[in-house]
Amino acid sequence: MHDEHDIQLSYREIIRACDHDADWLLRIIEADVISISGAPEAATYSGYQLARIRRAHRISRDFEASAPATALILQLLDELDALRKGQ
């Protein structure tokens, strides 16, 4: 899913993608919506993670969902996608 040609984003770039809401991003990371190595401020983020963060941001905004609820919704959507693909 991740390859060497994937984009790499800094913490500041990811924050911009989250409407400059660092607290929300940290809650999403704590809820395991994305996995990172080390401190969020020092991590490098992939295009896959950016897409996942943006999806989480839409869910959080549209449904006024907390970070744990957003994580659960994404997990259920992932499982639904896997079932549809026959995995």
Order of alpha helices (4+ residues) and beta strands (2+ residues): beta-alpha-alpha-beta-alpha-alpha
